Amino acid sequence: MGMTGERRRRVWRWVVIVWALAVAVAGGLTLWMQDSTEPRGPYVWQETKPGETPDLPPCPTPDRAGLPAACAYVEAH
């Protein structure tokens, strides 16, 4: 005994629908659980004083081949 072509298509259609719903629900749950464990903002505002010099790392020294090292800082106004 075998399935008819129409019944086989109907079964496959339901399998695909159930699979798509499972993927959508699992994705939604993943995003919801991930958001609930992370802090609310990736950015932190830092307080600075206008007259204070910024704490910047020192510029690198020239490498062993004698080539100059690049060092650039942008000062915000």
N, C-alpha and C positions, 0 to 999 in steps of 0.2 A: 504494500500500500504506500503510495506516495502522495505528497501534497500537490494540489493543483497549482498552476502558475499564479493565479489570483490570490490564493491563500498564502502562498510563499511570499508574495510581494507585501501583503498586509502584515505578516509577521515581521518581515524585515523593516517595514515602515515603523511599526511600534518599537522595535529594538532601537532604531536610530533616534526616535523621539525620546524614549526613556534615557538613552545614553546622553543626548544633548541636554536634557533637563538635569541629569546628575552632574554633568560637567558645569553647567551654569550655577547650580546650587553650591557645589563644592568650591567654585571660584569665588562666589559671593561670601561664603563662610570664611574662606582663607583671607580675603581682604578685610572682612569685619574683625576677625581675630587678630590680624596683624596690626590694624589701626588701634585696637584697644590696648595693645601692649607698648606702643611707642609713645614718646612724649608728644605734646601737641604742636610743637614747632621745631623745625630744624635750625632756626636762626636764633642767635642770642645777641642782644644789643649790649655793647660795651660802652661804659662811661669813660670819656676822655676829657682832659682839661686843655683848653686852647693853647696855653703857653708851654705845655709840657712837651718835651721832645719824645718822639715815638721810640719804643723799644724794638729796634730792628736788628736782625742778625748782621754780623760783619760781612763785608763784601769778600768774595773768594779771592785767593791769590792766584797769580798766573800759574798755569799748569807746568809740568816738567818740560814740555816741548818749547816753552817760552812764549806760547800764544797767550794773548791777554784774555782775562776772564771777564765775562759780562756781569755788570752789576747795575741794576736800575731800580729806583724806587719812585713811586708816584705819590706826590703829596696832595692830599685832599684839602680843598679850601672851603 
